[in-house]
């Protein structure tokens, strides 16, 4: 509440709130909140909001447009589309969310309070890919990577590629990261993986190597076990090496493993960036179920208070809960100011507060503008919004 009261003077200086009075409330007029108003059958509204956000490290633009139509008494349907442009990129479709809205206020209820609820489903661009990763299948550098974690925190990856590798048309390379020995004795490859040194000439498989008795005779015949025999050179070392290399080629573990390691790191970075709001109500990247319980009250004939209890449940994920609260004050007929706040119940999650102005130049049209700031490290530094709402 301290945030709301501190932003109230700023919102008054900025611009205007929703409608002329609480009795002329048309519904869905806040930037961040839903209210309990549900359109009557056959009537509806079209709304669009454009926003600019300063993320601190980059800027982004966002366009949200939707339509709400009353289909039954106290019941309406809503469809909202979301588009965005990240800095240095083109505009792209982000998600679409159809919803059902219900007015829960008892008939002939005498108190100046109203209740509502909405249920929807967000279809996000790339949402199925995010779900596949959460289930253990991820596309990495043109390959399919299946990964699993054991209780000992080891991670096993299996790569399969559609393109040929080496002489075969496809290959499967299972490897357990928990068994990798980096930087130990015995030699390492280019990426630190352990490699087996080749057998030197003069070993047990070399027919020209000296026998223990011959070595003992050379040392004076004292013992048949030499201290440190010097291996005899093979007659044709180069030929033997070439023959061994051609019959048993050394696998290209160093370059492949190094490339895979970099690919894994890049994928992890991209995954972490795209899931900055993974466990948040401000999640626009996943397919998820949405619901809001709405409460609103006429504090006076010109002051409206609205509260939202928000829940989102991503496919394959856990529920995230949050809140929304707003206060709108009518200054004169057709001009109002307000403050709004939206965020996760986790104080380290997404948190935003803004002041706004709402102007109704004619009965069926509302124009609104607002400016806000993030209240946590995962929220934009600043956001400016402009929107319109047309009723029919």
C-alpha positions as CSV (number, residue, x, y, z in Angstrom):
1,X,0.0,0.0,0.0
2,X,2.9,2.4,0.6
3,X,3.8,2.0,-3.1
4,X,0.3,2.9,-4.2
5,X,0.1,6.0,-2.0
6,X,3.6,7.2,-3.2
7,X,2.6,6.8,-6.8
8,X,-0.8,8.6,-6.4
9,X,0.7,12.2,-6.7
10,X,2.7,11.1,-9.8
11,X,-0.4,9.6,-11.4
12,X,-2.4,12.8,-10.9
13,X,0.3,14.8,-12.6
14,X,0.7,12.4,-15.4
15,X,-2.8,11.9,-16.7
16,X,-6.2,10.4,-16.4
17,X,-8.1,7.4,-15.0
18,X,-10.9,5.4,-16.4
19,X,-14.5,6.6,-16.8
20,X,-16.5,9.6,-15.6
21,X,-17.9,7.8,-12.5
22,X,-18.2,4.4,-11.0
23,X,-21.7,4.0,-12.4
24,X,-20.3,4.6,-15.9
25,X,-17.7,1.8,-15.5
26,X,-17.4,-0.1,-18.8
27,X,-15.1,-2.9,-17.7
28,X,-11.5,-4.0,-18.5
29,X,-10.2,-0.4,-18.5
30,X,-7.1,-0.8,-16.3
31,X,-3.7,-1.5,-17.9
32,X,-2.6,-4.4,-15.7
33,X,-5.8,-5.6,-14.1
34,X,-9.1,-7.3,-14.8
35,X,-12.3,-6.1,-13.2
36,X,-15.6,-7.8,-12.4
37,X,-17.6,-6.1,-15.2
38,X,-18.9,-8.6,-17.8
39,X,-20.5,-7.4,-21.0
40,X,-24.2,-8.2,-21.7
41,X,-25.1,-10.6,-24.5
42,X,-24.4,-9.0,-27.9
43,X,-22.3,-6.1,-26.6
44,X,-18.5,-6.0,-26.2
45,X,-15.4,-4.0,-26.5
46,X,-12.1,-3.9,-28.4
47,X,-8.9,-2.9,-26.7
48,X,-5.3,-2.4,-27.7
49,X,-2.3,-1.4,-25.6
50,X,1.2,-0.4,-26.9
51,X,4.1,-0.4,-24.5
52,X,7.8,0.5,-24.5
53,X,10.0,-1.1,-21.8
54,X,13.6,-0.3,-20.8
55,X,15.0,-3.6,-19.6
56,X,18.3,-2.1,-18.5
57,X,20.4,-4.1,-21.0
58,X,18.0,-3.7,-23.9
59,X,14.7,-2.1,-25.0
60,X,11.5,-3.9,-26.1
61,X,8.2,-3.0,-27.7
62,X,5.0,-4.8,-27.1
63,X,1.5,-4.7,-28.7
64,X,-1.5,-6.4,-27.0
65,X,-4.9,-6.4,-28.7
66,X,-8.1,-8.2,-27.9
67,X,-11.8,-8.4,-28.1
68,X,-14.5,-9.3,-25.4
69,X,-18.0,-10.2,-26.4
70,X,-20.9,-11.1,-24.1
71,X,-22.4,-14.4,-25.1
72,X,-24.8,-15.2,-22.2
73,X,-26.1,-13.3,-19.2
74,X,-23.1,-12.8,-16.9
75,X,-20.8,-14.6,-19.3
76,X,-18.4,-13.3,-21.9
77,X,-15.6,-14.7,-24.1
78,X,-12.3,-12.9,-24.6
79,X,-9.4,-13.4,-27.1
80,X,-6.2,-11.5,-26.6
81,X,-3.1,-11.5,-28.9
82,X,0.4,-10.5,-27.9
83,X,3.2,-9.3,-30.2
84,X,6.6,-8.0,-29.3
85,X,9.8,-6.7,-30.8
86,X,13.1,-7.1,-29.0
87,X,16.0,-4.7,-29.6
88,X,17.7,-5.5,-32.9
89,X,14.9,-7.9,-34.0
90,X,11.7,-7.8,-36.0
91,X,8.2,-7.8,-34.7
92,X,7.0,-11.3,-33.9
93,X,3.9,-13.1,-32.6
94,X,4.2,-14.1,-29.0
95,X,1.0,-15.7,-27.8
96,X,-2.8,-15.8,-28.0
97,X,-5.1,-16.3,-25.1
98,X,-8.8,-17.2,-25.3
99,X,-10.7,-16.9,-22.0
100,X,-14.1,-17.2,-20.4
101,X,-15.3,-14.4,-18.0
102,X,-18.0,-14.8,-15.4
103,X,-19.8,-12.3,-13.2
104,X,-20.1,-13.9,-9.8
105,X,-21.9,-11.0,-8.1
106,X,-25.2,-12.3,-6.6
107,X,-28.3,-10.8,-8.2
108,X,-29.9,-7.9,-6.3
109,X,-26.8,-7.6,-4.1
110,X,-27.1,-4.3,-2.3
111,X,-23.5,-3.7,-1.2
112,X,-21.3,-1.7,-3.7
113,X,-19.0,-4.7,-4.3
114,X,-18.7,-7.1,-7.3
115,X,-17.0,-10.3,-7.9
116,X,-15.8,-12.1,-11.1
117,X,-13.6,-14.8,-12.3
118,X,-11.9,-15.7,-15.6
119,X,-10.3,-18.9,-17.0
120,X,-8.1,-19.0,-20.1
121,X,-5.3,-20.8,-21.9
122,X,-2.2,-19.1,-23.4
123,X,-0.9,-20.6,-26.6
124,X,2.7,-19.3,-26.8
125,X,4.9,-19.3,-29.8
126,X,7.5,-22.0,-29.2
127,X,5.6,-23.2,-26.2
128,X,5.8,-26.9,-27.3
129,X,9.6,-26.6,-27.6
130,X,9.8,-25.3,-24.0
131,X,7.6,-28.2,-22.9
132,X,9.8,-30.7,-24.7
133,X,12.9,-29.4,-22.9
134,X,11.2,-29.6,-19.6
135,X,10.4,-33.3,-20.4
136,X,14.0,-34.0,-21.3
137,X,14.3,-33.5,-25.1
138,X,16.1,-30.5,-26.5
139,X,17.4,-29.6,-30.0
140,X,21.0,-28.6,-29.8
141,X,23.0,-27.6,-32.9
142,X,20.9,-29.6,-35.3
143,X,20.9,-32.6,-33.0
144,X,18.4,-34.1,-30.6
145,X,19.6,-34.3,-27.1
146,X,17.9,-36.5,-24.6
147,X,19.1,-35.9,-21.1
148,X,18.4,-37.4,-17.7
149,X,19.7,-36.8,-14.2
150,X,20.4,-39.5,-11.6
151,X,20.4,-39.2,-7.9
152,X,24.2,-38.8,-7.9
153,X,23.7,-35.7,-10.0
154,X,25.4,-37.3,-13.0
155,X,24.0,-36.3,-16.3
156,X,23.8,-38.6,-19.3
157,X,23.3,-37.2,-22.8
158,X,22.5,-39.1,-25.9
159,X,23.0,-37.3,-29.2
160,X,21.5,-38.4,-32.5
161,X,22.0,-36.6,-35.7
162,X,20.1,-37.0,-39.0
163,X,23.2,-36.2,-41.0
164,X,26.0,-38.6,-41.6
165,X,29.1,-38.6,-39.3
166,X,32.2,-40.4,-40.4
167,X,31.3,-43.3,-42.7
168,X,27.8,-44.0,-41.3
169,X,24.6,-42.3,-42.0
170,X,23.7,-41.7,-38.3
171,X,25.4,-42.0,-35.0
172,X,24.5,-42.3,-31.4
173,X,27.0,-41.1,-28.8
174,X,26.0,-41.8,-25.2
175,X,28.3,-40.3,-22.6
176,X,28.1,-39.9,-18.8
177,X,29.5,-36.6,-17.7
178,X,30.0,-38.0,-14.2
179,X,32.7,-40.4,-15.5
180,X,34.8,-37.7,-17.3
181,X,38.2,-37.3,-15.7
182,X,39.6,-33.8,-16.5
183,X,43.2,-33.2,-16.2
184,X,44.3,-36.5,-14.7
185,X,47.5,-38.5,-15.4
186,X,47.5,-40.6,-18.4
187,X,47.1,-37.9,-21.0
188,X,44.2,-35.7,-21.9
189,X,42.6,-34.6,-25.2
190,X,42.0,-31.1,-26.4
191,X,39.0,-30.8,-24.2
192,X,40.4,-32.4,-21.0
193,X,38.9,-35.8,-21.6
194,X,41.0,-38.8,-20.6
195,X,42.7,-40.7,-23.5
196,X,44.6,-43.9,-23.5
197,X,48.2,-43.5,-24.6
198,X,49.3,-45.9,-27.4
199,X,51.4,-48.9,-26.6
200,X,55.1,-48.2,-27.2
201,X,57.1,-50.6,-29.4
202,X,58.8,-53.2,-27.3
203,X,55.6,-54.0,-25.3
204,X,54.1,-57.4,-24.8
205,X,52.6,-57.4,-28.3
206,X,55.9,-56.7,-30.1
207,X,57.5,-59.9,-31.4
208,X,60.9,-58.2,-31.6
209,X,61.0,-57.2,-27.9
210,X,63.7,-58.8,-25.6
211,X,62.7,-61.6,-23.4
212,X,63.3,-61.3,-19.6
213,X,66.1,-63.9,-19.8
214,X,67.9,-62.0,-22.6
215,X,67.6,-58.8,-20.5
216,X,69.0,-60.7,-17.5
217,X,71.9,-62.0,-19.5
218,X,72.7,-58.5,-20.7
219,X,72.7,-57.2,-17.1
220,X,75.1,-59.9,-15.9
221,X,72.7,-62.8,-15.4
222,X,71.8,-61.8,-11.9
223,X,68.0,-61.9,-12.1
224,X,65.3,-62.6,-14.7
225,X,63.4,-59.5,-13.7
226,X,64.9,-56.3,-15.1
227,X,64.7,-53.1,-13.2
228,X,63.7,-50.8,-16.0
229,X,64.2,-52.3,-19.5
230,X,64.8,-50.0,-22.4
231,X,62.3,-50.9,-25.2
232,X,64.0,-52.1,-28.4
233,X,63.0,-50.2,-31.5
234,X,60.6,-51.9,-33.8
235,X,61.9,-52.7,-37.3
236,X,59.3,-50.6,-39.0
237,X,57.8,-48.2,-36.5
238,X,56.3,-45.9,-39.1
239,X,54.7,-48.7,-41.0
240,X,53.3,-50.3,-37.8
241,X,51.9,-47.0,-36.7
242,X,50.2,-46.4,-40.0
243,X,48.9,-49.9,-40.1
244,X,47.5,-49.6,-36.6
245,X,46.0,-46.2,-37.3
246,X,44.3,-47.4,-40.5
247,X,42.9,-50.5,-38.9
248,X,41.7,-48.8,-35.7
249,X,41.3,-45.1,-36.4
250,X,41.4,-42.9,-33.3
251,X,37.9,-41.4,-32.6
252,X,37.6,-37.6,-32.9
253,X,36.6,-37.2,-29.3
254,X,38.5,-33.9,-28.6
255,X,36.9,-31.7,-31.3
256,X,33.5,-33.3,-31.0
257,X,33.4,-33.1,-27.2
258,X,34.7,-29.5,-27.2
259,X,32.0,-28.5,-29.8
260,X,29.3,-30.3,-27.8
261,X,30.4,-28.6,-24.6
262,X,30.1,-25.2,-26.2
263,X,26.8,-26.1,-27.7
264,X,25.5,-27.2,-24.3
265,X,26.7,-23.9,-22.7
266,X,25.0,-21.8,-25.5
267,X,21.8,-23.8,-25.1
268,X,21.9,-23.4,-21.3
269,X,22.4,-19.6,-21.6
270,X,19.5,-19.3,-24.2
271,X,17.3,-21.5,-22.0
272,X,18.0,-19.4,-18.9
273,X,17.3,-16.1,-20.8
274,X,14.1,-17.4,-22.3
275,X,12.8,-18.6,-18.9
276,X,13.5,-15.4,-16.9
277,X,9.8,-15.5,-15.9
278,X,9.4,-19.2,-15.9
279,X,7.9,-19.4,-12.4
280,X,6.1,-16.1,-12.7
281,X,2.6,-14.8,-13.5
282,X,4.4,-12.6,-16.1
283,X,5.1,-15.7,-18.3
284,X,4.5,-15.2,-22.0
285,X,6.8,-17.9,-23.3
286,X,5.1,-21.1,-22.2
287,X,1.8,-22.8,-22.9
288,X,-0.2,-22.3,-19.7
289,X,-3.5,-22.2,-18.0
290,X,-4.6,-18.8,-16.5
291,X,-7.2,-17.8,-14.0
292,X,-8.1,-14.6,-12.1
293,X,-10.4,-14.0,-9.3
294,X,-11.6,-10.4,-9.3
295,X,-12.9,-8.2,-6.5
296,X,-14.0,-4.5,-7.0
297,X,-15.7,-2.0,-4.7
298,X,-17.0,1.5,-5.1
299,X,-15.4,3.3,-2.2
300,X,-17.3,6.4,-3.2
301,X,-19.3,7.4,-6.3
302,X,-16.0,8.6,-7.9
303,X,-13.4,6.1,-6.4
304,X,-13.1,2.5,-7.5
305,X,-10.9,-0.1,-5.9
306,X,-10.0,-3.4,-7.8
307,X,-8.1,-6.4,-6.7
308,X,-7.0,-9.6,-8.6
309,X,-5.8,-12.9,-7.4
310,X,-3.8,-14.5,-10.3
311,X,-2.7,-18.0,-10.9
312,X,-0.9,-19.4,-14.0
313,X,0.0,-23.1,-14.4
314,X,2.5,-23.9,-17.3
315,X,2.3,-27.3,-18.9
316,X,4.7,-29.6,-17.2
317,X,5.4,-26.9,-14.5
318,X,4.1,-25.8,-11.1
319,X,1.6,-23.0,-10.4
320,X,2.7,-19.4,-9.9
321,X,0.6,-17.1,-7.9
322,X,0.4,-13.3,-7.9
323,X,-1.6,-10.2,-7.2
324,X,-3.0,-7.1,-8.9
325,X,-4.4,-4.1,-7.2
326,X,-5.6,-0.7,-8.6
327,X,-7.3,2.5,-7.4
328,X,-9.0,4.9,-9.8
329,X,-10.2,8.4,-8.9
330,X,-12.5,10.5,-11.0
331,X,-11.4,14.1,-11.3
332,X,-14.3,15.3,-13.4
333,X,-16.7,13.7,-15.9
334,X,-14.7,11.9,-18.5
335,X,-11.3,12.3,-16.8
336,X,-9.8,10.0,-14.1
337,X,-6.4,9.1,-12.7
338,X,-5.2,5.9,-11.1
339,X,-2.5,3.7,-9.8
340,X,-1.9,0.0,-10.5
341,X,0.4,-2.7,-9.2
342,X,1.0,-6.2,-10.4
343,X,3.4,-8.8,-9.2
344,X,4.3,-12.3,-8.0
345,X,3.8,-13.2,-4.3
346,X,7.6,-13.9,-4.4
347,X,9.1,-10.5,-3.7
348,X,12.1,-11.4,-5.9
349,X,9.8,-12.2,-8.8
350,X,8.2,-9.8,-11.3
351,X,6.9,-6.6,-9.6
352,X,5.6,-3.5,-11.4
353,X,3.7,-0.3,-10.3
354,X,2.4,2.5,-12.6
355,X,0.4,5.7,-12.6
356,X,-2.1,6.2,-15.3
357,X,-4.6,8.7,-16.8
358,X,-7.9,7.7,-18.4
359,X,-9.8,10.0,-20.7
360,X,-13.2,9.4,-22.3
361,X,-13.6,11.9,-25.1
362,X,-16.9,10.3,-26.1
363,X,-19.2,7.7,-24.6
364,X,-17.9,4.7,-26.5
365,X,-14.2,5.5,-26.5
366,X,-11.5,5.6,-23.8
367,X,-7.9,6.7,-24.3
368,X,-5.4,6.0,-21.6
369,X,-1.7,6.5,-20.9
370,X,0.6,5.4,-18.1
371,X,4.2,5.2,-16.9
372,X,5.6,2.7,-14.4
373,X,8.7,1.2,-13.0
374,X,9.8,-2.3,-12.0
375,X,10.3,-3.0,-8.3
376,X,12.6,-6.0,-8.6
377,X,15.7,-7.2,-10.5
378,X,13.5,-9.3,-12.8
379,X,11.3,-6.4,-13.8
380,X,11.8,-3.7,-16.5
381,X,13.5,-0.5,-15.2
382,X,10.7,1.6,-16.8
383,X,7.7,1.1,-18.9
384,X,5.5,3.6,-20.8
385,X,2.0,2.5,-22.0
386,X,-0.7,3.9,-24.3
387,X,-4.0,2.3,-25.0
388,X,-7.5,2.7,-26.3
389,X,-10.8,0.9,-25.6
390,X,-13.8,1.0,-27.9
391,X,-17.2,-0.3,-26.7
392,X,-20.0,-1.5,-29.0
